[in-house]
Amino acid sequence: MACHQISLEINISLNLVVVVVVLVVVEVVVVVVVVVIVVIVVVVKLAPLEVEQDWAPKTGQPIAWIGIMRVF
């Protein structure tokens, strides 16, 4: 009976570990998705401003866009 109880406790602790790992993975995925959405929104909001700004003479790209590309 004691052996059966120990195996039950091990199973419960393994289940808790699996649940915690799944929650952490889901949380990381959600954070990454939110960050990507925020970056896309910021780039889209900046896009009309970039068109109005001075164009870099050599590359033909807006100066602000070159600055954004340097970050990445």
N, CA, C and O atoms as a CHARMM CRD file, in Angstrom:
* protein
*
  288
    1    1 MET  N      0.82500  -1.19600   0.00000 PROA 1      0.00000
    2    1 MET  CA     0.00000   0.00000   0.00000 PROA 1      0.00000
    3    1 MET  C      0.86300   1.25100   0.00000 PROA 1      0.00000
    4    1 MET  O      0.55400   2.22300  -0.68900 PROA 1      0.00000
    5    2 ALA  N      1.95700   1.23000   0.78000 PROA 2      0.00000
    6    2 ALA  CA     2.84000   2.39500   0.85900 PROA 2      0.00000
    7    2 ALA  C      3.51100   2.63700  -0.49400 PROA 2      0.00000
    8    2 ALA  O      3.67900   3.78200  -0.91400 PROA 2      0.00000
    9    3 CYS  N      3.89100   1.55700  -1.16700 PROA 3      0.00000
   10    3 CYS  CA     4.53500   1.68800  -2.47400 PROA 3      0.00000
   11    3 CYS  C      3.57300   2.31800  -3.47400 PROA 3      0.00000
   12    3 CYS  O      3.97100   3.15500  -4.28500 PROA 3      0.00000
   13    4 HSD  N      2.30800   1.91300  -3.41500 PROA 4      0.00000
   14    4 HSD  CA     1.29500   2.46400  -4.32100 PROA 4      0.00000
   15    4 HSD  C      1.11100   3.96500  -4.06200 PROA 4      0.00000
   16    4 HSD  O      0.95300   4.74700  -4.99900 PROA 4      0.00000
   17    5 GLN  N      1.13300   4.35700  -2.78500 PROA 5      0.00000
   18    5 GLN  CA     0.96300   5.77500  -2.43500 PROA 5      0.00000
   19    5 GLN  C      2.15300   6.59800  -2.93000 PROA 5      0.00000
   20    5 GLN  O      1.97100   7.72100  -3.40000 PROA 5      0.00000
   21    6 ILE  N      3.37100   6.05300  -2.83000 PROA 6      0.00000
   22    6 ILE  CA     4.56300   6.76700  -3.30900 PROA 6      0.00000
   23    6 ILE  C      4.47400   6.98100  -4.81500 PROA 6      0.00000
   24    6 ILE  O      4.79900   8.06200  -5.30600 PROA 6      0.00000
   25    7 SER  N      4.03700   5.96100  -5.55400 PROA 7      0.00000
   26    7 SER  CA     3.93600   6.12100  -7.00600 PROA 7      0.00000
   27    7 SER  C      2.86500   7.15800  -7.35700 PROA 7      0.00000
   28    7 SER  O      3.02000   7.89300  -8.33200 PROA 7      0.00000
   29    8 LEU  N      1.79200   7.22400  -6.58300 PROA 8      0.00000
   30    8 LEU  CA     0.76900   8.24300  -6.82100 PROA 8      0.00000
   31    8 LEU  C      1.34400   9.64200  -6.60500 PROA 8      0.00000
   32    8 LEU  O      1.07600  10.55800  -7.38200 PROA 8      0.00000
   33    9 GLU  N      2.14000   9.80100  -5.54000 PROA 9      0.00000
   34    9 GLU  CA     2.73800  11.11000  -5.26000 PROA 9      0.00000
   35    9 GLU  C      3.70200  11.49900  -6.38100 PROA 9      0.00000
   36    9 GLU  O      3.75400  12.66400  -6.77500 PROA 9      0.00000
   37   10 ILE  N      4.46100  10.53400  -6.89300 PROA 10     0.00000
   38   10 ILE  CA     5.38600  10.82000  -8.00000 PROA 10     0.00000
   39   10 ILE  C      4.59700  11.24300  -9.23400 PROA 10     0.00000
   40   10 ILE  O      4.97600  12.19400  -9.91900 PROA 10     0.00000
   41   11 ASN  N      3.49600  10.53800  -9.52200 PROA 11     0.00000
   42   11 ASN  CA     2.67000  10.89300 -10.67900 PROA 11     0.00000
   43   11 ASN  C      2.08800  12.29700 -10.53300 PROA 11     0.00000
   44   11 ASN  O      2.06600  13.06600 -11.49400 PROA 11     0.00000
   45   12 ILE  N      1.62200  12.62700  -9.34200 PROA 12     0.00000
   46   12 ILE  CA     1.04900  13.95900  -9.11300 PROA 12     0.00000
   47   12 ILE  C      2.12000  15.03200  -9.30300 PROA 12     0.00000
   48   12 ILE  O      1.86900  16.06600  -9.92200 PROA 12     0.00000
   49   13 SER  N      3.32000  14.78000  -8.76400 PROA 13     0.00000
   50   13 SER  CA     4.38200  15.78300  -8.90500 PROA 13     0.00000
   51   13 SER  C      4.81300  15.91500 -10.36600 PROA 13     0.00000
   52   13 SER  O      5.11500  17.01900 -10.82000 PROA 13     0.00000
   53   14 LEU  N      4.84400  14.80500 -11.10900 PROA 14     0.00000
   54   14 LEU  CA     5.18000  14.87300 -12.53300 PROA 14     0.00000
   55   14 LEU  C      4.11300  15.64700 -13.29500 PROA 14     0.00000
   56   14 LEU  O      4.43100  16.43200 -14.18900 PROA 14     0.00000
   57   15 ASN  N      2.86400  15.43100 -12.94700 PROA 15     0.00000
   58   15 ASN  CA     1.78400  16.17500 -13.59300 PROA 15     0.00000
   59   15 ASN  C      1.91800  17.66100 -13.31700 PROA 15     0.00000
   60   15 ASN  O      1.69000  18.47500 -14.21300 PROA 15     0.00000
   61   16 LEU  N      2.28000  18.03000 -12.10300 PROA 16     0.00000
   62   16 LEU  CA     2.46900  19.44700 -11.77300 PROA 16     0.00000
   63   16 LEU  C      3.61500  20.03700 -12.58400 PROA 16     0.00000
   64   16 LEU  O      3.51600  21.16200 -13.07300 PROA 16     0.00000
   65   17 VAL  N      4.69700  19.28600 -12.72900 PROA 17     0.00000
   66   17 VAL  CA     5.83100  19.76700 -13.52100 PROA 17     0.00000
   67   17 VAL  C      5.39700  19.98600 -14.96700 PROA 17     0.00000
   68   17 VAL  O      5.74100  21.00400 -15.56800 PROA 17     0.00000
   69   18 VAL  N      4.65000  19.04800 -15.52600 PROA 18     0.00000
   70   18 VAL  CA     4.17700  19.17900 -16.90700 PROA 18     0.00000
   71   18 VAL  C      3.27700  20.39700 -17.04800 PROA 18     0.00000
   72   18 VAL  O      3.40400  21.15200 -18.01200 PROA 18     0.00000
   73   19 VAL  N      2.37500  20.59500 -16.10200 PROA 19     0.00000
   74   19 VAL  CA     1.46900  21.74900 -16.15400 PROA 19     0.00000
   75   19 VAL  C      2.26300  23.05000 -16.09200 PROA 19     0.00000
   76   19 VAL  O      1.98100  23.98000 -16.84600 PROA 19     0.00000
   77   20 VAL  N      3.24900  23.12600 -15.20700 PROA 20     0.00000
   78   20 VAL  CA     4.06000  24.33900 -15.08100 PROA 20     0.00000
   79   20 VAL  C      4.83600  24.59800 -16.36800 PROA 20     0.00000
   80   20 VAL  O      4.89300  25.73600 -16.83600 PROA 20     0.00000
   81   21 VAL  N      5.43300  23.55800 -16.94300 PROA 21     0.00000
   82   21 VAL  CA     6.18900  23.71700 -18.18800 PROA 21     0.00000
   83   21 VAL  C      5.26700  24.20100 -19.31000 PROA 21     0.00000
   84   21 VAL  O      5.63200  25.10100 -20.06600 PROA 21     0.00000
   85   22 VAL  N      4.08300  23.61300 -19.41900 PROA 22     0.00000
   86   22 VAL  CA     3.13700  24.02400 -20.46000 PROA 22     0.00000
   87   22 VAL  C      2.73700  25.48300 -20.25900 PROA 22     0.00000
   88   22 VAL  O      2.68100  26.24200 -21.22700 PROA 22     0.00000
   89   23 LEU  N      2.45900  25.88600 -19.02700 PROA 23     0.00000
   90   23 LEU  CA     2.07300  27.27200 -18.74900 PROA 23     0.00000
   91   23 LEU  C      3.19700  28.23800 -19.11700 PROA 23     0.00000
   92   23 LEU  O      2.94300  29.29600 -19.69100 PROA 23     0.00000
   93   24 VAL  N      4.43100  27.87900 -18.78900 PROA 24     0.00000
   94   24 VAL  CA     5.56600  28.75300 -19.11900 PROA 24     0.00000
   95   24 VAL  C      5.70800  28.87500 -20.62800 PROA 24     0.00000
   96   24 VAL  O      5.92100  29.97600 -21.13700 PROA 24     0.00000
   97   25 VAL  N      5.59400  27.77000 -21.35400 PROA 25     0.00000
   98   25 VAL  CA     5.71300  27.81300 -22.81900 PROA 25     0.00000
   99   25 VAL  C      4.60600  28.68000 -23.40700 PROA 25     0.00000
  100   25 VAL  O      4.86900  29.50800 -24.28000 PROA 25     0.00000
  101   26 VAL  N      3.37900  28.50300 -22.94200 PROA 26     0.00000
  102   26 VAL  CA     2.25200  29.30100 -23.44700 PROA 26     0.00000
  103   26 VAL  C      2.48800  30.77800 -23.15800 PROA 26     0.00000
  104   26 VAL  O      2.24100  31.62400 -24.01800 PROA 26     0.00000
  105   27 GLU  N      2.96200  31.09500 -21.95800 PROA 27     0.00000
  106   27 GLU  CA     3.22700  32.48600 -21.59900 PROA 27     0.00000
  107   27 GLU  C      4.30400  33.09200 -22.49800 PROA 27     0.00000
  108   27 GLU  O      4.16100  34.22700 -22.95100 PROA 27     0.00000
  109   28 VAL  N      5.36500  32.35700 -22.75800 PROA 28     0.00000
  110   28 VAL  CA     6.43200  32.86000 -23.62900 PROA 28     0.00000
  111   28 VAL  C      5.88900  33.11000 -25.03500 PROA 28     0.00000
  112   28 VAL  O      6.19000  34.13800 -25.64300 PROA 28     0.00000
  113   29 VAL  N      5.09800  32.18500 -25.54900 PROA 29     0.00000
  114   29 VAL  CA     4.52700  32.34000 -26.89300 PROA 29     0.00000
  115   29 VAL  C      3.64000  33.58300 -26.94400 PROA 29     0.00000
  116   29 VAL  O      3.71000  34.35500 -27.90100 PROA 29     0.00000
  117   30 VAL  N      2.80700  33.78200 -25.92200 PROA 30     0.00000
  118   30 VAL  CA     1.91900  34.94900 -25.88900 PROA 30     0.00000
  119   30 VAL  C      2.73700  36.23300 -25.87000 PROA 30     0.00000
  120   30 VAL  O      2.41800  37.18000 -26.58800 PROA 30     0.00000
  121   31 VAL  N      3.78900  36.27400 -25.05600 PROA 31     0.00000
  122   31 VAL  CA     4.63400  37.47600 -24.98000 PROA 31     0.00000
  123   31 VAL  C      5.28200  37.74500 -26.33400 PROA 31     0.00000
  124   31 VAL  O      5.31500  38.89300 -26.77900 PROA 31     0.00000
  125   32 VAL  N      5.79500  36.72000 -26.99000 PROA 32     0.00000
  126   32 VAL  CA     6.43600  36.90800 -28.30000 PROA 32     0.00000
  127   32 VAL  C      5.42200  37.43400 -29.31300 PROA 32     0.00000
  128   32 VAL  O      5.73300  38.34200 -30.08400 PROA 32     0.00000
  129   33 VAL  N      4.21900  36.87400 -29.31900 PROA 33     0.00000
  130   33 VAL  CA     3.19100  37.32100 -30.26000 PROA 33     0.00000
  131   33 VAL  C      2.83500  38.77900 -30.00000 PROA 33     0.00000
  132   33 VAL  O      2.69300  39.55600 -30.94500 PROA 33     0.00000
  133   34 VAL  N      2.68900  39.16200 -28.73800 PROA 34     0.00000
  134   34 VAL  CA     2.35600  40.54700 -28.40600 PROA 34     0.00000
  135   34 VAL  C      3.46800  41.48300 -28.85500 PROA 34     0.00000
  136   34 VAL  O      3.19200  42.54300 -29.41800 PROA 34     0.00000
  137   35 VAL  N      4.72500  41.10800 -28.61600 PROA 35     0.00000
  138   35 VAL  CA     5.85100  41.95300 -29.02600 PROA 35     0.00000
  139   35 VAL  C      5.86700  42.11700 -30.54400 PROA 35     0.00000
  140   35 VAL  O      6.08200  43.22200 -31.04300 PROA 35     0.00000
  141   36 VAL  N      5.64200  41.03300 -31.28100 PROA 36     0.00000
  142   36 VAL  CA     5.63200  41.11600 -32.74600 PROA 36     0.00000
  143   36 VAL  C      4.51400  42.03500 -33.21700 PROA 36     0.00000
  144   36 VAL  O      4.71900  42.84700 -34.11900 PROA 36     0.00000
  145   37 ILE  N      3.32900  41.91700 -32.61500 PROA 37     0.00000
  146   37 ILE  CA     2.20500  42.78000 -33.00200 PROA 37     0.00000
  147   37 ILE  C      2.53500  44.23700 -32.71700 PROA 37     0.00000
  148   37 ILE  O      2.24700  45.10800 -33.53900 PROA 37     0.00000
  149   38 VAL  N      3.13400  44.51300 -31.56500 PROA 38     0.00000
  150   38 VAL  CA     3.48900  45.89700 -31.22000 PROA 38     0.00000
  151   38 VAL  C      4.50300  46.44500 -32.21700 PROA 38     0.00000
  152   38 VAL  O      4.37600  47.58800 -32.65400 PROA 38     0.00000
  153   39 VAL  N      5.50400  45.65200 -32.58300 PROA 39     0.00000
  154   39 VAL  CA     6.51400  46.11000 -33.55600 PROA 39     0.00000
  155   39 VAL  C      5.84800  46.40200 -34.89800 PROA 39     0.00000
  156   39 VAL  O      6.14500  47.42000 -35.52400 PROA 39     0.00000
  157   40 ILE  N      4.95900  45.53000 -35.34600 PROA 40     0.00000
  158   40 ILE  CA     4.27800  45.74300 -36.62800 PROA 40     0.00000
  159   40 ILE  C      3.44500  47.02400 -36.57500 PROA 40     0.00000
  160   40 ILE  O      3.46500  47.81800 -37.51600 PROA 40     0.00000
  161   41 VAL  N      2.71500  47.22500 -35.48100 PROA 41     0.00000
  162   41 VAL  CA     1.88400  48.42900 -35.34900 PROA 41     0.00000
  163   41 VAL  C      2.75700  49.68000 -35.35800 PROA 41     0.00000
  164   41 VAL  O      2.41000  50.67000 -36.00200 PROA 41     0.00000
  165   42 VAL  N      3.88800  49.64600 -34.64900 PROA 42     0.00000
  166   42 VAL  CA     4.77800  50.80800 -34.60900 PROA 42     0.00000
  167   42 VAL  C      5.32700  51.09500 -36.00200 PROA 42     0.00000
  168   42 VAL  O      5.36900  52.25200 -36.42000 PROA 42     0.00000
  169   43 VAL  N      5.74700  50.06400 -36.72500 PROA 43     0.00000
  170   43 VAL  CA     6.28500  50.26600 -38.07600 PROA 43     0.00000
  171   43 VAL  C      5.20000  50.82400 -38.99600 PROA 43     0.00000
  172   43 VAL  O      5.46800  51.71800 -39.79800 PROA 43     0.00000
  173   44 VAL  N      3.97300  50.30200 -38.88600 PROA 44     0.00000
  174   44 VAL  CA     2.88600  50.79000 -39.73200 PROA 44     0.00000
  175   44 VAL  C      2.55200  52.24100 -39.39800 PROA 44     0.00000
  176   44 VAL  O      2.27600  53.03900 -40.29300 PROA 44     0.00000
  177   45 LYS  N      2.57800  52.58300 -38.10700 PROA 45     0.00000
  178   45 LYS  CA     2.28900  53.96700 -37.71200 PROA 45     0.00000
  179   45 LYS  C      3.39600  54.90000 -38.19400 PROA 45     0.00000
  180   45 LYS  O      3.12300  56.04500 -38.55300 PROA 45     0.00000
  181   46 LEU  N      4.64100  54.42700 -38.20800 PROA 46     0.00000
  182   46 LEU  CA     5.76200  55.27500 -38.63100 PROA 46     0.00000
  183   46 LEU  C      5.85800  55.38200 -40.15000 PROA 46     0.00000
  184   46 LEU  O      6.47100  56.31500 -40.66700 PROA 46     0.00000
  185   47 ALA  N      5.25500  54.43000 -40.87100 PROA 47     0.00000
  186   47 ALA  CA     5.40100  54.39900 -42.33000 PROA 47     0.00000
  187   47 ALA  C      4.97000  55.70900 -42.99700 PROA 47     0.00000
  188   47 ALA  O      5.71900  56.21100 -43.83600 PROA 47     0.00000
  189   48 PRO  N      3.81000  56.29300 -42.67600 PROA 48     0.00000
  190   48 PRO  CA     3.44500  57.56000 -43.33100 PROA 48     0.00000
  191   48 PRO  C      4.42000  58.68500 -42.99900 PROA 48     0.00000
  192   48 PRO  O      4.66400  59.56000 -43.83100 PROA 48     0.00000
  193   49 LEU  N      4.98000  58.66800 -41.78500 PROA 49     0.00000
  194   49 LEU  CA     5.94600  59.71000 -41.40000 PROA 49     0.00000
  195   49 LEU  C      7.22800  59.57600 -42.21200 PROA 49     0.00000
  196   49 LEU  O      7.84900  60.57000 -42.58700 PROA 49     0.00000
  197   50 GLU  N      7.61800  58.31700 -42.47800 PROA 50     0.00000
  198   50 GLU  CA     8.86700  58.09800 -43.20700 PROA 50     0.00000
  199   50 GLU  C      8.78000  58.63900 -44.63500 PROA 50     0.00000
  200   50 GLU  O      9.76400  59.14500 -45.17500 PROA 50     0.00000
  201   51 VAL  N      7.60700  58.53000 -45.23500 PROA 51     0.00000
  202   51 VAL  CA     7.45100  58.99000 -46.61200 PROA 51     0.00000
  203   51 VAL  C      7.66100  60.50200 -46.68600 PROA 51     0.00000
  204   51 VAL  O      8.20500  61.01300 -47.66500 PROA 51     0.00000
  205   52 GLU  N      7.22200  61.21900 -45.63300 PROA 52     0.00000
  206   52 GLU  CA     7.33100  62.67500 -45.63500 PROA 52     0.00000
  207   52 GLU  C      8.74600  63.14200 -45.31700 PROA 52     0.00000
  208   52 GLU  O      9.09500  64.28300 -45.61800 PROA 52     0.00000
  209   53 GLN  N      9.56000  62.29200 -44.71900 PROA 53     0.00000
  210   53 GLN  CA    10.89600  62.71700 -44.32000 PROA 53     0.00000
  211   53 GLN  C     11.84900  62.70000 -45.51800 PROA 53     0.00000
  212   53 GLN  O     11.53000  62.20500 -46.59900 PROA 53     0.00000
  213   54 ASP  N     13.02700  63.26400 -45.27100 PROA 54     0.00000
  214   54 ASP  CA    14.04100  63.31500 -46.32700 PROA 54     0.00000
  215   54 ASP  C     14.49100  61.89700 -46.69000 PROA 54     0.00000
  216   54 ASP  O     14.59200  61.01700 -45.83500 PROA 54     0.00000
  217   55 TRP  N     14.75500  61.71100 -47.97400 PROA 55     0.00000
  218   55 TRP  CA    15.23300  60.41700 -48.44600 PROA 55     0.00000
  219   55 TRP  C     16.75100  60.42400 -48.44100 PROA 55     0.00000
  220   55 TRP  O     17.39000  61.42100 -48.77800 PROA 55     0.00000
  221   56 ALA  N     17.30700  59.30100 -48.05400 PROA 56     0.00000
  222   56 ALA  CA    18.76000  59.17100 -48.06800 PROA 56     0.00000
  223   56 ALA  C     19.22800  59.13400 -49.52300 PROA 56     0.00000
  224   56 ALA  O     18.68600  58.36500 -50.31600 PROA 56     0.00000
  225   57 PRO  N     20.21000  59.93800 -49.88700 PROA 57     0.00000
  226   57 PRO  CA    20.57600  60.06300 -51.29500 PROA 57     0.00000
  227   57 PRO  C     21.11900  58.78000 -51.93100 PROA 57     0.00000
  228   57 PRO  O     20.82600  58.51100 -53.09500 PROA 57     0.00000
  229   58 LYS  N     21.90100  57.98600 -51.20000 PROA 58     0.00000
  230   58 LYS  CA    22.57600  56.84100 -51.83000 PROA 58     0.00000
  231   58 LYS  C     21.66000  55.62400 -51.93600 PROA 58     0.00000
  232   58 LYS  O     21.64900  54.94300 -52.96200 PROA 58     0.00000
  233   59 THR  N     20.89600  55.35000 -50.88900 PROA 59     0.00000
  234   59 THR  CA    20.12600  54.10500 -50.87900 PROA 59     0.00000
  235   59 THR  C     18.71800  54.29700 -51.42700 PROA 59     0.00000
  236   59 THR  O     18.08900  53.32400 -51.84300 PROA 59     0.00000
  237   60 GLY  N     18.20800  55.52100 -51.43800 PROA 60     0.00000
  238   60 GLY  CA    16.84800  55.74300 -51.89000 PROA 60     0.00000
  239   60 GLY  C     15.81500  55.32500 -50.87100 PROA 60     0.00000
  240   60 GLY  O     14.63400  55.20200 -51.19700 PROA 60     0.00000
  241   61 GLN  N     16.24500  55.10200 -49.62800 PROA 61     0.00000
  242   61 GLN  CA    15.31100  54.73400 -48.56300 PROA 61     0.00000
  243   61 GLN  C     15.17200  55.90300 -47.59300 PROA 61     0.00000
  244   61 GLN  O     16.08500  56.71900 -47.46700 PROA 61     0.00000
  245   62 PRO  N     14.02700  55.98700 -46.90500 PROA 62     0.00000
  246   62 PRO  CA    13.88700  57.03800 -45.89800 PROA 62     0.00000
  247   62 PRO  C     14.92200  56.86900 -44.79100 PROA 62     0.00000
  248   62 PRO  O     15.29000  55.75000 -44.43400 PROA 62     0.00000
  249   63 ILE  N     15.38300  57.99000 -44.25700 PROA 63     0.00000
  250   63 ILE  CA    16.41400  57.94700 -43.21500 PROA 63     0.00000
  251   63 ILE  C     15.90200  57.19300 -41.98900 PROA 63     0.00000
  252   63 ILE  O     16.63600  56.40800 -41.38900 PROA 63     0.00000
  253   64 ALA  N     14.63000  57.43300 -41.61500 PROA 64     0.00000
  254   64 ALA  CA    14.07800  56.75400 -40.43700 PROA 64     0.00000
  255   64 ALA  C     14.04000  55.24000 -40.65000 PROA 64     0.00000
  256   64 ALA  O     14.29700  54.47400 -39.72100 PROA 64     0.00000
  257   65 TRP  N     13.72000  54.81000 -41.87200 PROA 65     0.00000
  258   65 TRP  CA    13.65900  53.36600 -42.14500 PROA 65     0.00000
  259   65 TRP  C     15.04400  52.74600 -42.02200 PROA 65     0.00000
  260   65 TRP  O     15.18000  51.62800 -41.52600 PROA 65     0.00000
  261   66 ILE  N     16.07200  53.46100 -42.47000 PROA 66     0.00000
  262   66 ILE  CA    17.44300  52.95300 -42.33900 PROA 66     0.00000
  263   66 ILE  C     17.77900  52.79600 -40.85800 PROA 66     0.00000
  264   66 ILE  O     18.42400  51.82600 -40.46100 PROA 66     0.00000
  265   67 GLY  N     17.33300  53.76200 -40.04000 PROA 67     0.00000
  266   67 GLY  CA    17.57400  53.65900 -38.59600 PROA 67     0.00000
  267   67 GLY  C     16.89800  52.45000 -38.00000 PROA 67     0.00000
  268   67 GLY  O     17.47100  51.77100 -37.14800 PROA 67     0.00000
  269   68 ILE  N     15.66200  52.16800 -38.44600 PROA 68     0.00000
  270   68 ILE  CA    14.95100  50.99200 -37.93300 PROA 68     0.00000
  271   68 ILE  C     15.67200  49.71700 -38.37100 PROA 68     0.00000
  272   68 ILE  O     15.80200  48.77900 -37.58400 PROA 68     0.00000
  273   69 MET  N     16.14200  49.67700 -39.62600 PROA 69     0.00000
  274   69 MET  CA    16.81000  48.46900 -40.10500 PROA 69     0.00000
  275   69 MET  C     18.13100  48.23100 -39.38200 PROA 69     0.00000
  276   69 MET  O     18.55500  47.08600 -39.22600 PROA 69     0.00000
  277   70 ARG  N     18.78100  49.30100 -38.94200 PROA 70     0.00000
  278   70 ARG  CA    20.03500  49.11800 -38.18400 PROA 70     0.00000
  279   70 ARG  C     19.76800  48.43800 -36.85400 PROA 70     0.00000
  280   70 ARG  O     20.60100  47.67000 -36.37300 PROA 70     0.00000
  281   71 VAL  N     18.60300  48.71300 -36.24700 PROA 71     0.00000
  282   71 VAL  CA    18.27200  48.08900 -34.96800 PROA 71     0.00000
  283   71 VAL  C     18.14500  46.58400 -35.14600 PROA 71     0.00000
  284   71 VAL  O     18.60300  45.81300 -34.30300 PROA 71     0.00000
  285   72 PHE  N     17.51900  46.16500 -36.25300 PROA 72     0.00000
  286   72 PHE  CA    17.36600  44.73100 -36.50200 PROA 72     0.00000
  287   72 PHE  C     18.58700  44.22600 -37.22200 PROA 72     0.00000
  288   72 PHE  O     18.67300  43.03800 -37.53400 PROA 72     0.00000
